[in-house]
């Protein structure tokens, strides 16, 4: 699988995970504590993992745009 195809899958997954993570944070008073205590940390760790993979896959772009030659 190419990097572009993988990013086309990863980006929407990351967006959905972020929305679910934000929803659990906003609804923490409504969600039962035993469910919240399991779901919210898992979503958070998964988002961190996705962000790290996203940065690794886009490292060439990050280097060229932020660490490129200064004029």
N, C-alpha and C positions, 0 to 999 in steps of 0.2 A: 504494500500500500504506500502510495506516495505521501509526501508531507502535506501537500495541498488537500488531498482527499481526507487524510486524517484530521486536519484542521476543520474541514467542513463538517465533520462529525463532532469533534471536540467542542467547537464554539457553541453550538446550540445546547449541547449537554451541559456546558458550563453555565449558560444563561438560565436554563431550567433549574439547575442546582442552586444558583444564586437566588432565584425567585422563591424557591422552596425554603431556603435558609432564611431569607428575609421574612417570609410568611410565618415560619415557626417562631422567629424572634418577636414579631409583632403580636402574635397570638399566644404568647407564653402563659397568659392568665387563663386562656380558654382551653388550651391543650392540657390533658391530664399530666401531672409531673412525671409519672413513670414512662409515658410515651415521649414527652419532651426531652427527658434526660437521656433517652437513647437516640432519638432521631436527630436532634439539633447538632450534637457533636459529630455524628457520622457525616451529616451533610457538610459541616464545616471542614472536617479533615479531607473529604472528597473534593471540596472546592479548592483547598490549598494544593492538593495533588494535581488537579486539573490546571491550575494557574502555573505551577512549576513546569508541567509538560508543555503548556502553551508558550512559556518563555523560552524553553529549550528549543522548541520547534521554530520559534521566530527570532532566535539569537542573531542570525546574520543581519536581519533587518534592524534589530535593536543596535547592533554594533555600528552599522553604517549610518544610522540616523542620529545616534546619541554620542558615539565615541569616534566618529569620523574625523577626518582632517579638519583642523581649524584654519580659517582664512586669515 
